Every structure is written in structure tokens, then in C-alpha cells.
């Protein structure tokens, strides 16, 4: 019997081909993920502009080819580098991290509060050292060891790397807070401490504070308030302000040396 053109012969060829296609479909490389962690300047509420407040993380996806990489914004309003950890939010992210993922972190706005009170109890010890303070937390009713801002940031960097993810530290976005020279650059302060931790740990760093502050400097506090901030305060940005900060994150990523994250950015006309 000649099997050259028989249905049996064709079926014999077809079945392995289908199997190979199925194997390819199920084994194709999963898209890497950018995990964002931070406070309300990265994500407000559900990230939908509640009370005209927007965080830059709600617009970062517009800078990326999301068919090749995806973004998960885990930032939440009111959290410091300390409380994002102590509330178990980081603990839920760590198991999902895999090699080739990225963690972009921005804290600082809520770290400059009381270490222990009945209102927020979210402050961290200033600086990047190993100082610590034991407290009986008046808010949570738990015993707690409070560390420096740098200690918490270092922990995020270290644990991201242990899972194969790549940490990127952003300095906190500037407030609409001016002196006679422009946006106040307080030093030592959180933008500097964020940079120092990135340098010590060999992590990628985006000086988001300085990049956006330069735009503010050229406009002045009144125009900045009108264009980029909500009527509520001088901390939370409106949509335009969040988009500005997101653009500065994109700009910072493009300028990072030896960082493969930039290859996922959309190509834009100069």
C-alpha cells in the first residue's frame, strides 16, 4: 500500500505539528513585569483620579510597549517605606517576582512623620544608617522595631534581587514648595538619601525630584499650582502633574546606562 498521499500519512504528520505548536504556545516566554511600589504620588485611591488627584504610576504604561512588558501599580496612598512593609504589602509582591522583572520604588513623602502616635505612626528614622528604635506602636498596639528610611529602601532592593528582579529607585517627586531660588532642595533629605542607597547598593537611580523640579523652577509656584497640583494641597498632582512626572520617569529610564528596561519603551519622535 502506498502511504505517500494517504489520509493516514497526512494525519501522522499533522498530529506532531499540532503538538509542537501547543508546546510553543505554553512555553513561550512570559512578559516581564514592572512592579511599582510607593505612596499616593505614584497611585491615588484606585488610580482613577479621585478628587482630581493622580499619581504618575497611572500613566507610566503609556510609555511602554505593553505587548512585551506589563505594569502592576501596587503603590497606595498614605504609606511610607516603613508601613508599606509592616502592613504586609511587600510580602505579597515578593513571591511573584521572577528573573527579569523590575521593581520601581518611590518613598519619602510619608516618611517624615512621627514614629509613634495614634494618627499615622508611619515615620522612619532620618538617614540611611543602621539606627533603630523599639516602640510599642500606639496605633497598631504591636511592639515594633523602627529603622531608618535607608534601611527600608535597602531591604526592598535586596529582596527584589534575591528573586531575580531588578530594582530601580526614584527620588520622591517635588512638592509645590518654593523659596527665592525655586523649588526647595533640602539636604540632607529624602531625594539625597534615595540616591545614596542606590549608589551603595549598585541599583539604578532616577532623580525624579530634580527632573520635575527643573520644570517647576522655570514656571514659579503660582503657575505650577495652577497647572500641576490639585486645589487640596501642594503635594498631590492633578492629571497634568502626574503625566509630567511619568514623562520624567520615562526620561530617566532612557538615560539609565546598561539598563535593559529602556528596550521596552515606545519609540517616540524627538
PyMOL commands that set and color helices and strands:
alter all, ss='L'
color gray80, all
select helices_A, chain A and resi 7-27+50-52+56-58+60-63+83-86+89-94+149-162+190-201+208-219+221-228+239-255+260-264
alter helices_A, ss='H'
color red, helices_A
select strands_A, chain A and resi 32-38+69-73+102-106+132-136+143-147+166-170+178-179+182-183+204-206
alter strands_A, ss='S'
color yellow, strands_A
deselect
rebuild
show_as cartoon
